[in-house]
Amino acid sequence: MRIIASIIYIWIMNSESDFIKTVFGLKLKQQRQKKNWSLQDLAVKTGLSKSYLNEIENGKKYPKHDKIIQLSEALHCTYDDLVSTKLDKSLAPFNEILQSDFFKEVPLELFGINKNNLISIISDAPKKVTAFINALIEISQNYNLGKERFYFAVLRSFQELYDNYFPEIEEKVRFFIEENQLQADKNLKPEALLSILEEKFGYHIQSENFEKYGTLDHLRSLYIPERRLLLLNKKLEKDQKTFILAKEIGFNVLELKVRPNTYSWLDFGSFEEILNNFYASYFAGALLIPKEPAIEKTLDFFKHNQWEACNFEGLINNFTNSPETFYYRLTNILSAEMGIKDLFYLCLVKKKNSEKIQILKELHLNHQQAPHANATNEHYCRRWIAVKNLHHLKENETLTDAQISHYKDQGISYLVISTSQKNPFSDGSNRSYCLGILLNTQTIKRISFIKSHSLKTINVGVTCESCSIADCEVRQAPPVRLEKEHFNLNMKNSIEKIRKDL
């Protein structure tokens, strides 16, 4: 699925030279295949090596004038047939892909996809591949998948491919802590990070009242690169300020030059900016919540025989006052360091005076887990612990709870822990952060409180429109999607019965 998805996330070339070499290779391959010749056949007829011809066809090399003449004579085509960048009807769809600005952004090497293999796939069946890509583009347009959501979907796929764990960044964080003799724990003061930014990286940092600029009141920080000036919103709490400073250090330590200059609202011009923003954020999370003590404390938490919200809140408070930072940090270490492979992370938001719940962030490790975002305005299950928390949350309160969520249609269950709190940078919206761990033989053995009497098992769905729970007391909409599926199944069964009777 990732390879199929990655075909749409097509990078193709950054320069005119690459384009010319690629088109030449495609046309050479086309002329060769018209004669049903292998590369070895062409090598024999031209006196050129097979490996050299292979590099030409894969867009790596462009032959000199005399070599092009040899090729055209052997293939019985004109010189212009090979060197012209105009593609014939059979290769015309490929030109659309090559020239598309939208597809130049995402570096496929992130997904381990070789450029030359991709060119080969498309050149073997350009019409079919282009039709497939266009179909996916049309779907994305129909579901209002704009450039921003597209890029974030690519980033999520990249994170999931690597279990959201990047040991090279972890190592740079460890070295940075040792080099600067930092006390990397909850007592790490923002002043220490501010001093490093000013003294080592030449920053100028000041607090700013963003309220006077209207909508900027929701902005946490603004970086002005030409002055190396970092403006911090005066409304920032200590943990928020510390995270932003740690993230700025991440940009510098990781030498990420291409970057967005705003946080948490992102103004970006390329996928590289979003990717580097993720790397810097990862650095900040690893700096503020060091790996080894986080693993040790989390393992101790799993050994409790009873589920108690205060135990999990205590685990968070060992490291930070920001539940969001801790929940997300767990996604880095649970899979890679503790062997818990199947999990998900969701951040849900409920705006003031609105019953609508939205999924703001999501991450699925190993494969897409049962609860997931839905872009068709369906109603998320009110039985989810994260949704219940949002509705029960009181003013200026932090609420933590957990449950076993059982998806009976799939026959799977998750331990889901959620913390909800008011978002200080909004006009009354609340957020829920939740971590879900798939219950299997391994996780049931590892987490002692799974069988705790204080942990209720609740039947849940994903959205009301697709849910089969008949007696749900909090259903927000009829199961229209499920009913349509049942109708189609009944139609198929009836048609099959007629065929058998006849």
C-alpha positions in Angstrom: 0.0 0.0 0.0 2.9 2.4 0.8 4.4 1.8 -2.6 1.1 2.5 -4.3 0.6 5.6 -2.2 4.2 6.7 -2.9 3.6 6.6 -6.7 1.3 9.5 -6.3 3.8 11.3 -4.1 5.9 11.5 -7.2 9.0 13.6 -7.2 10.3 13.7 -10.6 13.1 16.0 -11.4 14.6 19.3 -10.3 16.3 20.5 -13.5 15.9 20.7 -17.2 18.9 18.5 -17.7 17.3 15.6 -15.7 14.1 16.0 -17.8 16.1 15.8 -21.1 18.0 12.7 -19.9 14.9 11.0 -18.8 12.9 11.6 -22.0 15.9 10.4 -24.1 16.0 7.2 -22.1 12.3 6.6 -22.5 12.4 7.2 -26.2 15.4 4.9 -26.6 13.7 2.2 -24.6 10.5 2.6 -26.7 12.4 2.3 -30.0 14.2 -0.8 -28.7 11.0 -2.5 -27.5 9.3 -1.8 -30.9 11.8 -4.2 -32.4 11.5 -6.7 -29.5 15.2 -6.3 -28.8 16.8 -6.9 -25.4 19.4 -4.6 -24.1 22.0 -7.2 -25.1 20.6 -7.2 -28.6 21.1 -3.4 -28.8 24.5 -3.6 -27.3 25.6 -6.1 -30.0 24.2 -4.0 -32.9 25.8 -0.7 -31.6 29.0 -1.9 -30.0 28.0 0.0 -26.8 28.1 -1.9 -23.5 24.9 -3.2 -22.0 25.5 -1.4 -18.7 26.0 1.9 -20.5 22.8 1.5 -22.5 21.0 0.6 -19.2 22.2 3.9 -17.6 20.9 5.8 -20.6 17.5 4.2 -20.5 17.2 4.9 -16.8 18.0 8.6 -17.3 21.4 8.5 -15.6 23.5 9.4 -18.7 23.0 11.3 -21.9 25.1 10.0 -24.9 27.4 12.2 -27.0 26.5 13.1 -30.5 28.4 10.2 -32.2 26.8 7.7 -29.9 23.3 9.0 -30.7 24.1 8.5 -34.4 25.1 4.9 -33.7 21.9 4.3 -31.8 19.6 5.9 -34.5 21.3 3.9 -37.3 21.0 0.6 -35.4 17.3 1.3 -34.6 16.5 2.6 -38.1 15.0 5.8 -36.7 16.1 9.4 -37.2 18.4 11.4 -34.9 15.5 13.7 -34.1 13.3 10.8 -33.1 15.7 10.3 -30.2 16.8 13.8 -29.2 13.5 15.6 -29.5 11.8 16.2 -26.1 8.4 16.0 -27.8 6.8 12.7 -26.7 4.6 10.7 -29.0 1.0 9.7 -28.1 2.0 6.6 -26.2 4.4 8.6 -23.9 2.4 11.8 -23.7 0.8 11.0 -20.3 4.3 10.6 -18.9 5.1 14.2 -19.9 2.3 15.4 -17.6 3.9 13.7 -14.7 7.4 14.9 -15.4 6.4 18.5 -15.8 4.0 18.6 -12.8 5.1 21.1 -10.2 3.0 19.3 -7.6 4.9 16.1 -8.0 8.4 17.6 -7.7 8.1 18.2 -4.0 8.3 14.8 -2.3 11.6 13.0 -2.3 10.8 9.4 -2.9 14.1 8.2 -1.4 12.4 8.8 2.0 10.4 5.7 1.2 13.3 3.7 -0.3 12.0 4.1 -3.8 14.6 4.4 -6.5 14.1 7.0 -9.1 15.2 4.7 -11.9 12.8 2.0 -10.9 9.9 4.4 -10.8 10.8 5.7 -14.3 10.9 2.0 -15.5 7.4 1.3 -14.0 5.9 4.4 -15.7 7.6 3.9 -19.0 6.4 0.2 -19.2 2.8 1.3 -19.1 2.6 5.1 -19.2 -1.1 5.3 -20.0 -2.2 2.9 -17.2 0.1 4.4 -14.6 -0.9 7.9 -15.4 -4.6 7.0 -15.4 -4.1 5.5 -12.0 -2.4 8.6 -10.7 -5.0 10.9 -12.2 -7.7 8.8 -10.5 -6.0 9.3 -7.1 -5.7 13.0 -7.8 -9.4 13.2 -8.6 -10.3 11.3 -5.4 -8.1 13.7 -3.4 -9.8 16.7 -5.0 -13.3 15.3 -4.4 -12.5 14.9 -0.7 -10.9 18.3 -0.6 -7.4 17.0 0.0 -5.4 20.2 -0.5 -1.7 20.6 -0.7 -1.3 20.9 3.1 -3.2 17.7 3.9 -1.4 15.9 1.1 2.0 16.8 2.5 1.0 15.9 6.0 -0.3 12.5 4.8 3.1 11.9 3.1 4.8 12.8 6.4 2.6 10.4 8.4 3.5 7.6 5.9 7.1 8.4 6.4 6.9 8.3 10.2 4.9 5.1 10.1 7.5 3.4 7.8 10.2 4.0 10.4 8.0 3.3 13.5 8.3 7.0 14.3 11.7 6.3 15.7 14.9 8.0 14.4 18.0 6.8 16.3 20.3 9.3 14.6 18.4 12.1 16.1 18.3 10.4 19.5 22.1 10.1 19.3 22.5 13.8 18.5 20.3 14.7 21.4 22.4 12.6 23.7 25.6 14.2 22.5 24.1 17.7 22.8 23.0 17.1 26.4 26.5 15.8 27.3 28.3 18.6 25.4 26.3 21.3 27.2 26.1 19.6 30.6 22.3 19.9 30.7 20.0 18.5 33.3 17.6 17.0 30.8 14.5 16.5 32.9 11.5 18.4 34.1 13.7 20.9 35.8 15.4 22.0 32.6 14.9 25.7 32.6 14.0 27.6 29.4 16.7 30.2 30.4 19.4 27.5 29.8 18.1 26.8 26.3 17.7 30.5 25.6 21.3 31.1 26.6 22.5 28.4 24.2 20.5 29.9 21.3 21.9 33.4 22.0 25.5 32.4 22.7 26.1 29.5 20.3 23.7 30.3 17.5 23.6 34.1 17.6 19.9 34.4 18.2 18.1 37.5 19.5 15.0 36.4 21.5 12.2 38.6 22.9 8.7 38.3 24.1 5.9 39.9 22.0 2.3 40.8 22.6 0.7 39.2 19.5 -2.8 40.2 20.5 -2.4 43.6 18.9 -1.9 41.9 15.5 -5.3 40.3 15.5 -5.3 36.7 14.4 -1.6 36.4 15.4 -2.9 36.0 19.0 -3.0 32.2 18.3 0.6 32.2 17.1 3.1 30.8 19.6 6.3 32.0 18.0 7.7 33.7 14.9 11.3 33.5 13.6 12.7 36.2 11.5 15.7 34.6 9.8 17.3 37.7 8.3 17.7 39.1 11.9 18.0 35.7 13.6 15.2 37.1 15.8 12.8 34.8 17.6 9.6 36.3 18.9 7.8 34.4 21.6 4.1 35.0 22.5 3.8 36.5 25.9 1.0 34.1 26.7 3.3 31.1 26.6 3.5 28.9 29.6 6.9 27.5 30.8 6.6 24.1 29.1 5.4 25.7 25.8 8.3 28.1 25.8 10.8 25.4 26.7 9.6 23.2 23.8 9.9 26.1 21.2 13.4 26.9 22.4 14.4 23.2 22.2 12.9 23.0 18.7 14.9 26.0 17.6 18.0 24.3 18.9 17.0 21.3 16.9 16.9 23.3 13.7 20.5 24.4 14.3 22.0 21.2 15.7 20.5 19.2 12.8 21.6 21.9 10.3 18.1 22.2 8.8 18.2 25.3 6.7 14.9 25.0 4.9 12.2 25.5 7.6 8.9 27.1 8.4 9.3 30.3 10.5 6.0 30.1 12.4 4.7 27.8 15.2 2.2 26.2 15.8 0.4 27.4 12.7 2.7 26.5 9.8 3.3 28.8 6.8 5.3 26.5 4.4 6.3 26.5 0.8 7.6 23.0 0.3 7.4 19.4 1.7 11.1 19.8 2.8 10.0 22.5 5.3 7.3 20.2 6.8 9.8 17.3 7.0 12.5 19.5 8.7 9.9 20.9 11.1 9.1 17.3 12.1 12.8 16.5 12.6 13.3 19.6 14.8 10.2 18.8 16.8 11.4 15.2 17.3 14.7 16.6 18.6 12.8 18.8 21.0 10.7 15.9 22.3 13.8 13.7 22.8 15.7 16.5 24.6 12.8 17.3 27.0 11.9 13.7 27.7 15.1 11.6 27.6 14.7 8.1 26.3 16.2 5.9 29.1 14.3 7.4 32.0 11.1 7.5 30.0 11.5 3.8 29.2 12.3 3.0 32.9 9.3 4.9 34.3 6.9 3.6 31.7 7.9 0.0 32.4 7.3 0.7 36.1 3.8 2.1 35.3 2.9 -1.0 33.3 3.7 -3.1 36.4 0.8 -1.6 38.4 -1.9 -4.2 39.1 -4.7 -1.6 39.0 -5.5 1.1 36.5 -5.5 4.5 38.3 -5.5 7.8 36.4 -3.3 9.4 39.0 -0.5 6.8 38.2 -0.5 7.9 34.6 -0.7 11.6 35.4 2.2 11.0 37.8 4.2 9.3 34.9 3.6 12.4 32.8 4.5 14.8 35.6 7.9 13.1 36.0 8.9 14.7 32.7 6.6 17.6 31.7 3.5 19.5 32.4 2.5 19.0 28.7 0.5 15.8 28.2 0.7 16.3 24.4 4.5 16.2 24.5 4.5 13.1 26.6 1.9 11.2 24.7 3.7 11.8 21.4 7.1 10.9 23.0 5.6 7.5 23.9 5.0 6.8 20.2 8.8 7.1 19.7 9.8 4.6 22.4 7.0 2.0 22.8 7.5 0.4 19.4 11.3 0.7 18.9 12.5 0.2 22.4 9.7 -1.7 24.2 8.4 -4.0 21.5 4.8 -2.7 21.5 4.4 -2.5 17.7 0.7 -1.9 17.2 -0.5 1.4 18.5 -2.1 4.7 17.5 -2.0 8.3 18.7 -4.8 10.7 18.1 -5.3 14.4 19.0 -8.9 15.4 19.0 -10.4 18.9 19.3 -13.8 20.2 20.3 -14.5 23.9 19.8 -16.4 26.0 22.2 -20.2 25.9 21.8 -19.9 23.1 19.2 -20.7 19.4 19.4 -18.5 18.6 16.5 -15.3 16.5 17.2 -12.4 16.7 14.8 -9.2 14.7 14.7 -6.3 17.2 14.5 -3.4 14.8 14.5 -3.0 11.0 14.1 -0.3 8.4 13.8 -0.6 4.6 13.3 2.3 2.2 13.8 2.7 -1.1 12.1 -0.5 -0.7 10.1 -3.6 1.5 10.2 -5.4 0.7 13.5 -9.2 0.7 13.9 -9.9 4.3 15.0 -8.8 6.7 12.3 -9.7 10.1 10.9 -12.6 10.5 8.5 -12.8 13.3 6.0 -16.5 13.0 5.1 -17.9 14.8 8.1 -19.1 11.6 9.8 -19.6 11.5 13.5 -16.9 9.9 15.6 -18.0 7.4 18.1 -19.1 9.0 21.4 -18.1 5.9 23.2 -14.4 6.7 22.6 -12.8 7.6 25.9 -11.1 10.7 24.3 -14.5 11.9 23.1 -16.2 11.3 26.5 -13.4 13.2 28.2 -14.0 16.2 25.9 -17.6 16.3 26.8 -17.0 15.9 30.6 -14.1 18.4 30.8 -14.7 21.3 33.1 -13.1 24.8 32.9 -9.3 24.8 33.6 -9.3 21.1 34.3 -7.1 18.2 33.1 -9.0 14.9 32.9 -7.3 11.5 32.4 -9.1 8.2 32.0 -8.8 4.9 30.2 -10.9 2.0 28.9 -10.7 -1.2 26.8 -12.2 -0.3 23.5 -13.6 -3.3 21.7 -14.3 -3.1 18.0 -16.6 -6.1 17.6 -16.9 -5.9 13.8 -13.1 -6.4 13.6 -12.9 -8.6 16.7 -10.0 -6.5 18.2 -9.5 -4.6 21.4 -7.3 -1.7 22.5 -6.1 -0.3 25.8 -6.8 3.4 25.2 -5.5 6.1 27.6 -6.6 9.7 27.1 -5.9 13.1 28.7 -8.0 16.1 27.9 -7.4 19.8 28.7 -8.3 23.3 27.6 -6.1 24.6 24.8 -4.7 27.9 26.1 -4.2 29.3 22.6 -7.8 29.3 21.5 -11.1 30.8 22.3 -12.3 28.0 24.5 -11.6 24.8 22.5 -10.6 21.6 24.3 -8.2 18.9 23.2 -7.9 15.2 23.9 -4.7 13.3 23.5 -5.0 9.5 23.3 -2.8 6.5 23.0 -4.2 3.2 21.9 -2.3 -0.1 22.3 -3.6 -3.2 20.5 -4.3 -6.0 23.0 -2.5 -9.2 22.0 -0.7 -12.0 23.8 2.4 -9.8 24.2 0.8 -6.6 25.4 -1.5 -8.4 27.8 1.5 -10.0 29.5 3.5 -6.8 29.6 0.7 -4.5 31.0 -0.3 -5.8 34.4 -3.4 -3.6 34.9 -5.1 -4.8 31.7 -7.4 -7.1 33.8 -8.0 -4.4 36.4 -11.6 -4.1 37.6 -11.3 -0.3 37.3 -10.8 -0.7 33.5 -14.1 -1.1 31.7 -14.5 -2.8 28.4 -16.7 -0.8 26.0 -18.0 -1.8 22.6 -17.1 1.0 20.2 -17.2 1.9 16.5 -15.4 4.4 14.3 -18.2 6.6 13.2 -21.9 6.4 13.8 -22.5 6.1 10.1 -20.6 2.8 9.9 -21.4 1.4 13.3 -23.3 -1.8 13.9 -24.0 -1.3 17.6 -27.8 -1.4 17.7 -28.6 -0.2 21.2 -26.1 2.7 21.3 -27.4 5.4 23.7 -25.2 8.2 22.3 -25.6 7.6 18.6 -25.4 10.9 16.7 -26.5 9.6 13.2 -28.1 6.5 11.7 -25.7 3.8 10.3 -26.3 4.9 6.7 -23.0 3.6 5.3 -23.5 0.3 7.0 -27.0 0.0 5.8 -25.8 0.6 2.2 -23.2 -2.1 2.6 -26.0 -4.5 3.9 -28.2 -3.6 1.0 -25.5 -4.3 -1.6 -24.7 -7.6 0.1 -28.4 -8.6 0.1 -28.7 -7.7 -3.6 -25.7 -10.0 -4.4 -27.1 -12.9 -2.4 -30.5 -12.5 -4.1 -28.9 -12.5 -7.5 -26.8 -15.6 -6.6 -30.0 -17.4 -5.5 -31.7 -16.6 -8.8 -28.7 -18.0 -10.7 -28.8 -21.2 -8.6 -32.5 -21.7 -9.1 -32.2 -21.3 -12.8 
